[in-house]
Amino acid sequence: MNPAALTLHDAGEKLRKHELSSQELTLAAFQRISETDDKIHAYITLCRDAALEQAKQADERLKRDGSTLPLLGIPIAVKDNFLTRGLRTTCASKILGDFIPPYDATVIKRIRDAGAVITGKTNLDEFAMGSSAENSALFPTRNPWDGERVPGGSSGGSAAAVASDQCIAALGTDTGGSIRQPSAFCGVVGLKPTYGRVSRYGIIAFASSMDQVGPLTKDVRDCALMLEAIAGHDPADSTSADRSVPRYSEALTGDVKGLRLGVPKEYFVTGIALEVEQAVREAIRLLEKNGAAVEEISLPHTEYAVAVYYIVATAEASSNLARYDGMRFGHRAGGKDLLETYMLSREEGFGAEVKRRIMLGTYALSAGYYDAYYLKAQRVRALIKQDFDAAFQRCDAIITPTAPTTAFKIGEKIEDPLQMYLSDIYTISINLAGVPALSLPCGFDANGLPIGMQVIGKHFDESTILRLAYAYEQATEWHRGKPRMED
Ligand code: GLN
């Protein structure tokens, strides 16, 4: 078996038993990259030499103290919106060009300290704005299950890299679904933690009140191990929570007895593909059979979520992206004076979707419109959050599909922003409410494309959703499916 196809926990065990070295594992991942990435295009930047050096150091550390650090020696891919010291960080935008950050994001520092090996930086929609990875200014990433289809987005490169065994696990960010939707489309596990659970310091900001960092992995246990490594308070991020980090892997008991599950009726309405609905309902039946108590619930403000998200997210983006003016870093156009240089740098540097969002957000925040749009959106956001608070009085977790369809074709939605925005209809309320949610495989459609199920939890209760997801995974085989990429 190709070592790159191993899960993180299996690879870690082999490393600690000295049955496999980190250098072998890292070489296997790069071998896989060289075999598949000319089709998939998951990576923007590869760092083979640095990775092999990190692997060598990990091997020495493994020999020295037989360390029990779960990430030690493990090849991990990182979405290209995490600042990585000395390693090009583009955010898939021309405006950052060949920007080389002078420091590491806190999460990068944590995984480096834990001995992880960074394989490279993965593709995304420019500034994480999109649902298909087609908004990358560099190239689109292709879905490993079908090269004509998108891998989802914005963390499409990370999801495709995990699904095609080009790394053992990956990091992504999720502002409105960007970890969960690509995980669903590529048949991997992806978790958006509670807002504040993981530090955002050194992550290129899109919508700061919703951005969260999380893992994309081959199974649920890997997801728990990754979260343990990256979660925790960071004084450099004032929104990071000062709460202790549970041993998430200890929550994986394999049983769901006594768990109360809510199934929101608003998530099974027009627009959902029949096969997606059937697969998720089948999964719910299995959980019920295994001892969970299932009840239908209501999240009545769901229908406003897309509208609210696209006001709040664009407003925050317009302000966050004001810093890209060609002066301090990135692309600078030649202009005859300062103002023209600003304008031309932004005109040349940003892609169409990013410009659309800056304009929408600037409009929503402008004098005279602020009350009608931004303020109103904030009020509806509070109602959406209250829906979840009320639901969690009655249940321990909520189950929904992750996305209304399986992976769509490249080019299918790119000309129609509204259609693209609707592919996040099941994921964005979660970011507005700040609660954690995970996507895991729960079936395949008639085209052989993976279907994802979303498990939503209470604030800071990642343990319960990991427990539930793990129990489901133990009872099924979906996560074992691998894309056939030979042909
Ligand atoms: N697809 C959503 C958007 O375009 C979410 C993106 C994200 O989570 N970064 O905004």
Residues whose N, C-alpha, C, O or C-beta is under 5 A from the ligand:
A	BS01	LIG	A128 M129 G130 S131 G153 S154 T173 D174 T175 G176 G177 S178 D424
